[in-house]
Amino acid sequence: MLKQTLRKTIQSVHAEEGIRAFWRGNLSATALWISYSAIQFACYQNMDQFWSAEILQNHPTSVHTVNGAFSGVFAAILTYPLDLFRTIFAAQGVPRRYPTISSLAHSLLQRKGVSGLFQGMGPSLLQIAPYMGLSFGIYSSLDRLSNSQSKETRVLTKWRLFSYLGNGAVSGLISKLAVYPIDTIKKRMQMQSVQCTPMYGTIQKYSSSWHCMRTIFHYEGLYGFYKGVTPSIAKSVVTQSSTFACYELGIHIIKYIESR
């Protein structure tokens, strides 16, 4: 298998599939992120009530880590079909086998039943739990540290806004790098549902996540688990920084409205 650089990959996709290929699956990806984030933060915001005041006071990082992991898993289960649709739409190539979400859903249900909508969910949950747990845990620790450096913790200053973005970026980078091998397995298991056109060749079949992991290591070595890590981390940094910043901004707006 040839090792392509990110630049060569971008050039290849543009030459073979056109500029629109970079946004293929964007509709399902947008629907996924909106629904996932709404469920996750609603769950996360209400989980503090299950902890005692002593634990909240003495172990804040552990609490945020567990809250983030649980809320992430809960949201992932409820929105998983959208995650699967996003992956398949982005990877199906041209000409497209599935022109619409409904045609893809119908094909999966016809070939594999309801279970087809949850292909690869096992490794997805194994990936999302530590990813979101680490992300929220690291962010909360950095946020408390930056709060201690700022005298105005209740006022949305430029410093606070940049600290939200920076803390989110760091948490996104570390958490994604830590769980990326599991993310690779998840994506490859999801691709089992793809029916590509002949020009893209055949897709490696795996009987289980364990078989997928052993096959990657045998034929590709450790490098195989980190293929595509650069764009994935870049996306995680941007996504997590903007998500946490919007979350904190929303809290400030709500508090401002309530105080009037």
WOJO-V62982 format. One record per residue. RES is the residue in one letter. SS is DSSP state (H for helix, E for strand, L for the rest). OMEGA is omega in whole degrees, -180 to 180 (none if undefined). D_LAST is the distance of its C-alpha to the last C-alpha in whole Angstrom. Layout:
res:RES ss:SS omega:OMEGA d_last:D_LAST
res:RES ss:SS omega:OMEGA d_last:D_LAST
This chain:
res:M ss:L omega:-177 d_last:62
res:L ss:L omega:178 d_last:61
res:K ss:L omega:-179 d_last:59
res:Q ss:L omega:175 d_last:57
res:T ss:L omega:179 d_last:54
res:L ss:H omega:-179 d_last:51
res:R ss:H omega:180 d_last:52
res:K ss:H omega:179 d_last:55
res:T ss:H omega:178 d_last:53
res:I ss:H omega:180 d_last:50
res:Q ss:H omega:-179 d_last:54
res:S ss:H omega:179 d_last:55
res:V ss:H omega:-180 d_last:52
res:H ss:H omega:-178 d_last:52
res:A ss:H omega:-174 d_last:56
res:E ss:H omega:-172 d_last:56
res:E ss:H omega:178 d_last:53
res:G ss:L omega:-175 d_last:51
res:I ss:H omega:-178 d_last:48
res:R ss:H omega:-179 d_last:46
res:A ss:H omega:-179 d_last:48
res:F ss:H omega:179 d_last:45
res:W ss:H omega:179 d_last:42
res:R ss:L omega:-179 d_last:44
res:G ss:L omega:-177 d_last:42
res:N ss:H omega:-180 d_last:39
res:L ss:H omega:179 d_last:38
res:S ss:H omega:178 d_last:38
res:A ss:H omega:179 d_last:37
res:T ss:H omega:178 d_last:34
res:A ss:H omega:178 d_last:34
res:L ss:H omega:-174 d_last:34
res:W ss:H omega:179 d_last:32
res:I ss:H omega:-178 d_last:29
res:S ss:H omega:-179 d_last:30
res:Y ss:H omega:-178 d_last:31
res:S ss:H omega:-180 d_last:28
res:A ss:H omega:-180 d_last:26
res:I ss:H omega:-177 d_last:28
res:Q ss:H omega:-176 d_last:28
res:F ss:H omega:175 d_last:25
res:A ss:H omega:178 d_last:24
res:C ss:H omega:-178 d_last:27
res:Y ss:H omega:-176 d_last:26
res:Q ss:H omega:-175 d_last:23
res:N ss:L omega:-177 d_last:24
res:M ss:H omega:-180 d_last:27
res:D ss:H omega:-178 d_last:26
res:Q ss:H omega:-180 d_last:26
res:F ss:H omega:180 d_last:30
res:W ss:L omega:177 d_last:31
res:S ss:L omega:-180 d_last:31
res:A ss:H omega:-180 d_last:29
res:E ss:H omega:179 d_last:32
res:I ss:H omega:179 d_last:32
res:L ss:H omega:-177 d_last:29
res:Q ss:H omega:-172 d_last:29
res:N ss:H omega:-177 d_last:33
res:H ss:L omega:-176 d_last:33
res:P ss:H omega:-178 d_last:30
res:T ss:H omega:178 d_last:32
res:S ss:H omega:180 d_last:34
res:V ss:H omega:-180 d_last:31
res:H ss:H omega:178 d_last:30
res:T ss:H omega:180 d_last:33
res:V ss:H omega:179 d_last:34
res:N ss:H omega:-180 d_last:31
res:G ss:H omega:-180 d_last:31
res:A ss:H omega:-178 d_last:35
res:F ss:H omega:-179 d_last:34
res:S ss:H omega:178 d_last:31
res:G ss:H omega:179 d_last:33
res:V ss:H omega:-180 d_last:36
res:F ss:H omega:-180 d_last:35
res:A ss:H omega:-179 d_last:33
res:A ss:H omega:180 d_last:37
res:I ss:H omega:-176 d_last:38
res:L ss:H omega:-176 d_last:36
res:T ss:H omega:-172 d_last:36
res:Y ss:H omega:180 d_last:40
res:P ss:H omega:178 d_last:42
res:L ss:H omega:177 d_last:39
res:D ss:H omega:178 d_last:40
res:L ss:H omega:179 d_last:44
res:F ss:H omega:-180 d_last:44
res:R ss:H omega:-178 d_last:42
res:T ss:H omega:-178 d_last:45
res:I ss:H omega:179 d_last:48
res:F ss:H omega:-178 d_last:46
res:A ss:H omega:-172 d_last:46
res:A ss:H omega:-172 d_last:50
res:Q ss:L omega:177 d_last:52
res:G ss:L omega:180 d_last:53
res:V ss:L omega:-8 d_last:55
res:P ss:L omega:-174 d_last:56
res:R ss:L omega:175 d_last:53
res:R ss:L omega:-176 d_last:54
res:Y ss:L omega:-177 d_last:51
res:P ss:L omega:-178 d_last:49
res:T ss:L omega:178 d_last:47
res:I ss:H omega:-178 d_last:44
res:S ss:H omega:179 d_last:46
res:S ss:H omega:177 d_last:50
res:L ss:H omega:180 d_last:49
res:A ss:H omega:180 d_last:47
res:H ss:H omega:180 d_last:50
res:S ss:H omega:180 d_last:53
res:L ss:H omega:-180 d_last:51
res:L ss:H omega:-179 d_last:52
res:Q ss:H omega:-176 d_last:55
res:R ss:H omega:-172 d_last:56
res:K ss:H omega:-178 d_last:55
res:G ss:L omega:-179 d_last:53
res:V ss:H omega:-179 d_last:49
res:S ss:H omega:179 d_last:50
res:G ss:H omega:179 d_last:50
res:L ss:H omega:-178 d_last:47
res:F ss:H omega:178 d_last:46
res:Q ss:L omega:179 d_last:49
res:G ss:L omega:-177 d_last:48
res:M ss:H omega:180 d_last:45
res:G ss:H omega:178 d_last:47
res:P ss:H omega:178 d_last:47
res:S ss:H omega:179 d_last:43
res:L ss:H omega:176 d_last:42
res:L ss:H omega:179 d_last:44
res:Q ss:H omega:-173 d_last:42
res:I ss:H omega:-179 d_last:39
res:A ss:H omega:178 d_last:38
res:P ss:H omega:-179 d_last:39
res:Y ss:H omega:-179 d_last:38
res:M ss:H omega:177 d_last:34
res:G ss:H omega:178 d_last:35
res:L ss:H omega:-177 d_last:36
res:S ss:H omega:-180 d_last:33
res:F ss:H omega:180 d_last:30
res:G ss:H omega:180 d_last:32
res:I ss:H omega:-179 d_last:33
res:Y ss:H omega:-178 d_last:30
res:S ss:H omega:179 d_last:28
res:S ss:H omega:179 d_last:31
res:L ss:H omega:-180 d_last:30
res:D ss:H omega:178 d_last:26
res:R ss:H omega:179 d_last:27
res:L ss:H omega:180 d_last:30
res:S ss:H omega:176 d_last:27
res:N ss:H omega:-178 d_last:25
res:S ss:H omega:179 d_last:27
res:Q ss:H omega:-178 d_last:28
res:S ss:L omega:-179 d_last:25
res:K ss:L omega:-179 d_last:23
res:E ss:L omega:-177 d_last:19
res:T ss:L omega:-178 d_last:19
res:R ss:L omega:-178 d_last:15
res:V ss:L omega:-180 d_last:15
res:L ss:L omega:178 d_last:16
res:T ss:L omega:177 d_last:19
res:K ss:H omega:178 d_last:22
res:W ss:H omega:-179 d_last:24
res:R ss:H omega:-179 d_last:22
res:L ss:H omega:179 d_last:22
res:F ss:H omega:178 d_last:26
res:S ss:H omega:176 d_last:26
res:Y ss:H omega:-180 d_last:25
res:L ss:H omega:-179 d_last:27
res:G ss:H omega:180 d_last:30
res:N ss:H omega:179 d_last:30
res:G ss:H omega:180 d_last:29
res:A ss:H omega:-180 d_last:33
res:V ss:H omega:180 d_last:34
res:S ss:H omega:178 d_last:34
res:G ss:H omega:-179 d_last:35
res:L ss:H omega:-176 d_last:38
res:I ss:H omega:-176 d_last:39
res:S ss:H omega:180 d_last:38
res:K ss:H omega:179 d_last:40
res:L ss:H omega:-177 d_last:43
res:A ss:H omega:-174 d_last:43
res:V ss:H omega:-173 d_last:44
res:Y ss:H omega:178 d_last:45
res:P ss:H omega:178 d_last:49
res:I ss:H omega:178 d_last:47
res:D ss:H omega:178 d_last:45
res:T ss:H omega:179 d_last:49
res:I ss:H omega:179 d_last:50
res:K ss:H omega:-178 d_last:47
res:K ss:H omega:-179 d_last:48
res:R ss:H omega:176 d_last:51
res:M ss:H omega:177 d_last:51
res:Q ss:H omega:-178 d_last:49
res:M ss:H omega:177 d_last:52
res:Q ss:H omega:-178 d_last:54
res:S ss:H omega:-175 d_last:53
res:V ss:L omega:172 d_last:53
res:Q ss:L omega:-177 d_last:56
res:C ss:L omega:174 d_last:57
res:T ss:L omega:-175 d_last:59
res:P ss:H omega:-177 d_last:63
res:M ss:H omega:-179 d_last:62
res:Y ss:H omega:177 d_last:59
res:G ss:L omega:-179 d_last:62
res:T ss:L omega:-179 d_last:62
res:I ss:L omega:178 d_last:59
res:Q ss:L omega:-179 d_last:60
res:K ss:L omega:179 d_last:60
res:Y ss:L omega:-180 d_last:58
res:S ss:L omega:-179 d_last:59
res:S ss:L omega:177 d_last:56
res:S ss:H omega:179 d_last:54
res:W ss:H omega:177 d_last:56
res:H ss:H omega:178 d_last:59
res:C ss:H omega:-179 d_last:56
res:M ss:H omega:-179 d_last:56
res:R ss:H omega:-180 d_last:59
res:T ss:H omega:179 d_last:60
res:I ss:H omega:-178 d_last:58
res:F ss:H omega:-177 d_last:59
res:H ss:H omega:-174 d_last:63
res:Y ss:H omega:-174 d_last:63
res:E ss:H omega:-179 d_last:60
res:G ss:L omega:180 d_last:60
res:L ss:H omega:180 d_last:56
res:Y ss:H omega:-178 d_last:56
res:G ss:H omega:-179 d_last:55
res:F ss:H omega:-176 d_last:52
res:Y ss:H omega:176 d_last:50
res:K ss:L omega:180 d_last:51
res:G ss:L omega:-174 d_last:48
res:V ss:H omega:-176 d_last:46
res:T ss:H omega:178 d_last:45
res:P ss:H omega:180 d_last:44
res:S ss:H omega:179 d_last:42
res:I ss:H omega:178 d_last:41
res:A ss:H omega:179 d_last:39
res:K ss:H omega:-179 d_last:38
res:S ss:H omega:180 d_last:36
res:V ss:H omega:-179 d_last:35
res:V ss:H omega:-177 d_last:33
res:T ss:H omega:-178 d_last:32
res:Q ss:H omega:179 d_last:31
res:S ss:H omega:-180 d_last:29
res:S ss:H omega:-180 d_last:27
res:T ss:H omega:179 d_last:26
res:F ss:H omega:179 d_last:25
res:A ss:H omega:178 d_last:23
res:C ss:H omega:178 d_last:21
res:Y ss:H omega:-180 d_last:21
res:E ss:H omega:177 d_last:19
res:L ss:H omega:178 d_last:17
res:G ss:H omega:178 d_last:16
res:I ss:H omega:178 d_last:15
res:H ss:H omega:-179 d_last:13
res:I ss:H omega:180 d_last:11
res:I ss:H omega:179 d_last:10
res:K ss:H omega:179 d_last:9
res:Y ss:H omega:180 d_last:7
res:I ss:H omega:-179 d_last:5
res:E ss:H omega:-178 d_last:6
res:S ss:H omega:-178 d_last:4
res:R ss:L omega:none d_last:0
